[in-house]
Amino acid sequence: MNTILRSSIATLAALMLGAAAFAAAEIGKPAPDFTLTDTKGVSHKLSDFKGKVVVLEWINLGCPYVKGQYGGKNMQGLQKAYGAKDVVWLSICSSATGEQGYYSAADWNAKIAEHGIAATAVLIDEPGTVGKLYGAKTTPHMYVVAADGTLAYNGAIDSANSTKPSDIAGATNYVAAAVDALLAGKPVATTATKPYGCGVKYK
């Protein structure tokens, strides 16, 4: 095999691997399983929550769109309301070390208290492995996993596409609609939307 052919094959393989790394999870199929450690050092495996509805939220507190959600208490309100209904809410930070939104576990715990974050857990994905597994593009980027483990929703938190809490308050909340439908045993009407926000700060 000549050098040019070997180089071409290597390049193609790298491109295929890169595409696979960012391949989005598919609606109606099993949500990709993962294990991540939270800010308190506790390990969480997605499949351990089978039997419950799970919300995955990609988070970056430095992003203006995330600030809008948390500044107006919208995200915390959803976390509290659905936590009371036994929904698991996992906030995932895929910001790499040194990038916007990255914090050490100790700093994250301080931020959780400061912002009143009421997620079941905040998970640290510093290598970006889980973010790329799901194809998470923005913060926030939201996913809803049905109790049977299949992916039921992928996309934006709501229809606002805004950083202003006043706009967010009057928007259609796609995540709430999806979770409410699943809890009521009904099909999710809107299963996918285009996520908006800041790009995930991958390594």
N, C-alpha and C positions, 0 to 999 in steps of 0.2 A: 504494500500500500504506500503510495507516494505521500510526501509531506503535505502537499496541498489538499489531498483528499482527507488525510487524517485531521488536518486543521478544520476543514469544512464540517466533518462529522462531529468534532468536538464542539464547534460553535453551535451547530444545530441542537446537540444534546443539551448544551447550556441554556439555549433559548427555550427548549421544551420544559426543562426543569423550572426555569423562571416563571413560565406561564402556569405550570402546575401549582407553584408556590402561591400564586395570587388567584387561583381558581376559586370562584365564589361557591359557597354552599348552595344547594339546590332546594327549592320549595317542594314539599311533598316527599322528600327523601330524608333518611336519617341525618340529623344534625351531626356534623363531625365531632367525635368525642375528643376531649382534651383534659389535661390536668394542669392546674396552675395553683400557685401559692398566693394567699392573700397577704395583706399588709400586717397581719398579726402572726404570720408564719404557719397558718393552717392551710393544708392542701385540699383542693376542691376538684372533683372529677365530675364532668357534666353528666355522664351516664348514671351517677349515683342519685341524681334528682329525678330519674324516670318515675312517672306517676304524678309529677307536678308540672305546671306550666312554668317555663323559665324565660326570663327576659335577659338578653345580652346587650349591654350598652358600652360602646367604645367611647372612652372619656379622655379629655385633655383639658384641665382646668385653666390653661392659658389661652385656649381658643375662644374668641369672642362669641361664637355661636353657643358654646357650652356655657360660657359666662351668662349669656342671655337666659338659658334654660334654668340655671341654678340661681341667678340673681333674682329672678321672679318667683323662685321656689316651685317652679313647675315640676322639675325632675324629682325633687325630694318629695313632693306631694304624691306623685305617682308611685314612688318607691314605698312610701308609707301605706298608701291606700291598698296596693296590691300585696304588700307584705302581710297585711291584716287578713288577706284572703288566701294565704298560704302559697302565694306565687313567689318563686325564687328570682331574685334580681341580682345579676352579677355585672358589676361595672369593671370593664377591662381596660387597662392602660398599656398600649403597645408603643409608647414613646421610648425611644432608645436613650441610653445614658447621654446626658448633655443636651438633649433636644427638648423643645418646648413640651411641658406637661410631665416630664420625668421627675419623680421624687423618690427618695429612699423610703423604705417602709415606715420609718419613724416620722419623716416629714409628711407622708401620706396620712398617717393617723392624725396628725395635727390638722391637716386640711379637711379630713372627714369631720372632725369636731367643729372646725371653723365654719364650714358650709352646711352642716347639719345633714350630711349625706346619709340616707337611710337604706342603702342597698344591703342585700344579704351579706355581700362581701365585695371589696375592691381587690381585683386580681392584678398582679404584676406580670406583664408579658414583654419584658424588656427586649428580648431577642426578636419580637414580632412574629413568632412562630404561629400563634393562634390567630392573630390578626390576618396573616397571609392565608392561613388555612380557610378562613371564612371569606376572604376577599374584602375585608373591612377597608373602606376607602376614606371615610371622613370621621370627624368627631363633631356631633354624635353620629354614629351609624348603629342602627338598632336591628336586632333579630329577636324573633319570638319562637320558642320551641314548644310544641304541643306536649301534652302529658305522655303521649306514646313515643316521644323522642324524635318526631319528624319536625322539620323546619316549616313553620307556618307563616312567617313574615320576615321580610328582608327589606330594609330601606330607611327612609327618614323617620324621625320621631313624629313629625307633624307636617302640615301643609304650609307653615309660615315662611320657611326659608329666610329667616330674619334673626337678627341678634337682639331685637327689642322685646322685652318681656310683654309689652302691651300688645304686640302683634301675635306673640305666642299664645296669649290667653284666649284669643278668639279663633285660633286655628283648629282645623280638624286633626285630632290626634290619632294617627294610624296605629300606634302601639296599643293605646287604650282600647281602640275598637277591636283589634285582633285578640287581645287578652280577654276582653269581655265576651267575645264570641266563643272562644275556647272554653271559658268557665261555664258558659250557658249550654255547651254541647252543640253549638251551631258552627257552620262553616265560616271561615274568615273571608269576608267580602273582598278586601283589598290585600293581596298577598305580597305585593312588591311595589315599591316606589323608588324614585331616584334619591339617594341620600344627599344631604347638603351639609356644609360645615367646612372646617379646616381639614386639609389632608392629614392622614395619620402620619406621625413623625417616626417612620421606621428607620432602622439602622441603615 
